[in-house]
Amino acid sequence: ERAIRPVSLGRKNHLFAGSDGGGVRWAILCSLIETAKLNGVEPYAYLSDILQRMVDGHPVNRLDELLPWAWKA
């Protein structure tokens, strides 16, 4: 129950994502955050690091290195 509580609490907020594309991006972000938690990674540190790496020019063909189970700070 505790694992799905944030999802059920935010259900009404998720309805107002703005568009179908916004809803898809919201789902991707939620999946990344929950996967990071399951892999023992602090979500904020993970997201801020991978976004900075992408901005700094991380190669597109190596994005699998940035997934939560392969990420190293």
HUSULUR-V105013 format. One record per residue. N is the residue number from 1. RES is the residue in one small letter. D_CENTER is the distance of its C-alpha to the mean C-alpha in Angstrom with 1 decimal. Layout:
N:RES:D_CENTER
N:RES:D_CENTER
//
This chain:
1:e:20.7
2:r:18.7
3:a:15.6
4:i:15.8
5:r:17.2
6:p:14.2
7:v:13.8
8:s:17.6
9:l:18.0
10:g:15.6
11:r:17.1
12:k:19.6
13:n:17.2
14:h:15.0
15:l:18.3
16:f:18.6
17:a:15.7
18:g:18.5
19:s:18.6
20:d:17.6
21:g:15.5
22:g:13.8
23:g:13.2
24:v:11.8
25:r:9.2
26:w:8.5
27:a:8.3
28:i:5.9
29:l:3.4
30:c:5.1
31:s:5.3
32:l:2.8
33:i:4.0
34:e:7.1
35:t:7.6
36:a:7.6
37:k:10.0
38:l:12.0
39:n:12.5
40:g:13.8
41:v:11.4
42:e:11.2
43:p:7.6
44:y:9.3
45:a:11.3
46:y:8.8
47:l:6.8
48:s:10.4
49:d:11.9
50:i:10.1
51:l:10.5
52:q:14.0
53:r:14.8
54:m:14.0
55:v:16.3
56:d:18.8
57:g:19.2
58:h:17.4
59:p:19.0
60:v:17.4
61:n:19.1
62:r:17.4
63:l:13.6
64:d:13.7
65:e:14.5
66:l:11.1
67:l:9.4
68:p:8.9
69:w:12.5
70:a:14.1
71:w:12.8
72:k:15.6
73:a:15.8
//
